Structure formats: C-alpha cells, structure tokens
Amino acid sequence: MELKDKVVAITGGASGLGEASTRHFVANGSKVMILDINDDNAKAICDELGDQNVKYVNTNIMEEQPVIDAMSKIEEEFGKLHVAINCAGTGYGARILGKEAPHLLDHFKFIIDLNLVGTFNVMRLAAQLMDKNEGEENGEKGVIINTASIAGYEGQIGQSAYTASKAGVIGMTLTAARDLARHSIRVNTIAPGIFDTPLMMSAPDKVRDPLLESTQFPHRFGQPSEFGLLAAHIVENPYLNGETIRLDSAMRMTPR
Ligand SMILES: NC(=O)c1ccc[n+]([C@@H]2O[C@H](COP(=O)([O-])OP(=O)(O)OC[C@H]3O[C@@H](n4cnc5c(N)ncnc54)[C@H](O)[C@@H]3O)[C@@H](O)[C@H]2O)c1
C-alpha cells in the first residue's frame, strides 16, 4: 500500500516512536490521526505539521468507549482508515520479590492493560473500520502495525510485567494476521531495541550505559526516525504479514 493519501491512526503519536511515525507518514503524503493522552505535545505537532495533515483525538487506549469514539472521529474527518500503528505504551521495572515486598499485582495488571489489552483494543476497532474499505488494486484493505520490544524475547531482571505484555503482542501477531486475512488486512509487529525517545532519555546512566554497550552495529541507540522508516516499509510491502521484526542493531539484552 502506498503512503500517499492514506489515512493513518497512530496511538502514542504525540511522543517518541509514535511521533516519529507521525512525522514520517505526513512527510510522505499520509493523513494522520494521533490517538494519545498528551494534549500539549499532540497540539504542538498538529500546529507544526498543519491541521489539514494531522489531527488529534484525546484517547485512552485502555478504555473501550474512547477508542470507539476515536474511530468515529477518523471516519468523520477523513472518511476511512487504511493503517493503524500502535505505539502507545510504557515501561515498568520491579523485581518479583523486591527488598520490601513482592511485585505489586496492580502494577503488573496495569502494564498488561496498557501495552497488551490497549493494543488489542485498538487493533479490533481499527480493523472494523478498515473492513469498510473497498480495497486497493491488490485487494488490500488495511495494515496494522503493533509495537513490542526485544524485552518480549529476552527481558531483563525486573521486567516481568513489561516482558509479559510485549511477549503477548508478539504472540498475538501471527494469530491476528490469520484472523484478519479474510478481511484483507495485514498485521505485523516491530520489536525495537533501545531508542532515544523521552521514555529512554529519562532513564539514569546506570540503566542506559550497559544497554548502549550491548548495541552492535550501529553501536548506538536507535533514532525514532528509523522506527518510522520500518513502519512505512511494512505498509508498502504487500507480502509482509504475520511477522515480528526486530529493529535493534543486533543487540541482545543481558540479564541486567
Ligand atoms: N524507546 C524505546 O527504547 C523502546 C524500546 C522498545 C519498545 N518500546 C515501546 O515503544 C512504544 C513507544 O515508546 P516510546 O519510547 O515512544 O514512549 P514515549 O513515552 O515517548 O511515548 C509513548 C506515548 O504513549 C502515550 N500514552 C501512554 N499511555 C497512553 C494511553 N493510555 N492511551 C493513549 N496514549 C498513551 C503517551 O502520552 C506518549 O505520547 C512503547 O510501547 C514502548 O514500550 C520503546
């Protein structure tokens, strides 16, 4: 599917990997709807890139009704939806047995709810809207891109909640692609290594330095624009389906 004149919903599109995707898709002629909860960032991006190219709807992806409303807004503003990119999510660190107490159950549930259930929530409702499309020349109606993490494969100490959420996204990818194949919608996942986004930049040096050491070539953290490049390729390549692609400079995370 070409990017030009396509309508793209990007959760977490107001920061980091989602923001880079917003910028890349707009630069290539797509119309973007940002689904996020960071009003200030989102509005600044809309002002900068132009309200005719990017619009914003405050949407908590963990809830059902706000995502239903966001899909209605996309239909109202742009008429249809071709691509959904799930970038909203966050990290969390705690050992199963901490010094003071066991891992808080509510914290574990929150990370699963945001990173995994939120992704599924957007995927199912985006697919419903995409299914109304007539389809491209090759029949394709839509493309969904989810964001996992290499921690979904090799989570570090203290990452049980995060790893479980991202392994869930990875595990769901092939099933979702099979499930939505009869609707001509492709589903792929990107598993990023470490990227220089606000999420990582706020981490202390004792966390960042060993991770930087594990990068191979290029021996640096990823640039968010490199995530945008891969998301665009997934949309453009019609034979890519049901796959999780690592984007990590060949790094493998160590236990700590
Ligand atoms: N940065 C990295 O190194 C890295 C590595 C691997 C995976 N990831 C994953 O990539 C995704 C994006 O990470 P990032 O680094 O760009 O983070 P970020 O914090 O820069 O951006 C996340 C965005 O999601 C939004 N958001 C949070 N909760 C939300 C909710 N309930 N509803 C709607 N929007 C919500 C935030 O407002 C923010 O704009 C996350 O899922 C993260 O786990 C990031």
The ligand as a Tripos MOL2 file, in Angstrom:
@<TRIPOS>MOLECULE
LIG
   44    48     1     0     0
SMALL
NO_CHARGES

@<TRIPOS>ATOM
      1 N1         12.0370    3.8070   23.4160 N.am      1 LIG1
      2 C1         12.4890    2.5570   23.4010 C.2       1 LIG1
      3 O1         13.6970    2.3140   23.5230 O.2       1 LIG1
      4 C2         11.5380    1.4000   23.2160 C.ar      1 LIG1
      5 C3         12.0820    0.1220   23.0640 C.ar      1 LIG1
      6 C4         11.2440   -0.9620   22.8870 C.ar      1 LIG1
      7 C5          9.8750   -0.7650   22.8620 C.ar      1 LIG1
      8 N2          9.3700    0.4770   23.0240 N.ar      1 LIG1
      9 C6          7.9140    0.6120   23.0080 C.3       1 LIG1
     10 O2          7.5300    1.5700   22.0510 O.3       1 LIG1
     11 C7          6.3360    2.2160   22.4650 C.3       1 LIG1
     12 C8          6.5560    3.7250   22.4270 C.3       1 LIG1
     13 O3          7.5930    4.0490   23.2970 O.3       1 LIG1
     14 P1          8.2760    5.4890   23.2870 P.3       1 LIG1
     15 O4          9.6820    5.2850   23.6960 O.co2     1 LIG1
     16 O5          7.9790    6.1690   22.0090 O.co2     1 LIG1
     17 O6          7.4970    6.1610   24.5230 O.3       1 LIG1
     18 P2          7.0170    7.6710   24.7680 P.3       1 LIG1
     19 O7          6.7820    7.7410   26.2470 O.co2     1 LIG1
     20 O8          7.9320    8.6460   24.1290 O.co2     1 LIG1
     21 O9          5.6100    7.7390   24.0180 O.3       1 LIG1
     22 C9          4.5070    6.9940   24.4420 C.3       1 LIG1
     23 C10         3.2460    7.7690   24.1150 C.3       1 LIG1
     24 O10         2.1260    6.9560   24.5090 O.3       1 LIG1
     25 C11         1.1660    7.8010   25.1100 C.3       1 LIG1
     26 N3          0.3030    7.0440   26.0180 N.ar      1 LIG1
     27 C12         0.6420    6.4930   27.2220 C.ar      1 LIG1
     28 N4         -0.4280    5.9140   27.7770 N.ar      1 LIG1
     29 C13        -1.4610    6.0560   26.9130 C.ar      1 LIG1
     30 C14        -2.8190    5.6740   26.9310 C.ar      1 LIG1
     31 N5         -3.3400    5.0020   27.9560 N.pl3     1 LIG1
     32 N6         -3.6010    5.9900   25.8690 N.ar      1 LIG1
     33 C15        -3.0790    6.6740   24.8220 C.ar      1 LIG1
     34 N7         -1.7960    7.0750   24.7450 N.ar      1 LIG1
     35 C16        -0.9990    6.7810   25.7880 C.ar      1 LIG1
     36 C17         1.9930    8.8490   25.8580 C.3       1 LIG1
     37 O11         1.2260   10.0170   26.1490 O.3       1 LIG1
     38 C18         3.1110    9.1000   24.8560 C.3       1 LIG1
     39 O12         2.7900   10.1580   23.9720 O.3       1 LIG1
     40 C19         6.0100    1.6620   23.8550 C.3       1 LIG1
     41 O13         5.0730    0.6320   23.7230 O.3       1 LIG1
     42 C20         7.3360    1.1060   24.3260 C.3       1 LIG1
     43 O14         7.1720    0.0400   25.2300 O.3       1 LIG1
     44 C21        10.1660    1.5740   23.2090 C.ar      1 LIG1
@<TRIPOS>BOND
     1     1     2 1
     2     2     3 2
     3     2     4 1
     4     4     5 ar
     5     4    44 ar
     6     5     6 ar
     7     6     7 ar
     8     7     8 ar
     9     8     9 1
    10     8    44 ar
    11     9    10 1
    12     9    42 1
    13    10    11 1
    14    11    12 1
    15    11    40 1
    16    12    13 1
    17    13    14 1
    18    14    15 2
    19    14    16 1
    20    14    17 1
    21    17    18 1
    22    18    19 2
    23    18    20 1
    24    18    21 1
    25    21    22 1
    26    22    23 1
    27    23    24 1
    28    23    38 1
    29    24    25 1
    30    25    26 1
    31    25    36 1
    32    26    27 ar
    33    26    35 ar
    34    27    28 ar
    35    28    29 ar
    36    29    30 ar
    37    29    35 ar
    38    30    31 1
    39    30    32 ar
    40    32    33 ar
    41    33    34 ar
    42    34    35 ar
    43    36    37 1
    44    36    38 1
    45    38    39 1
    46    40    41 1
    47    40    42 1
    48    42    43 1
@<TRIPOS>SUBSTRUCTURE
     1 LIG1         1 GROUP 0 **** ****
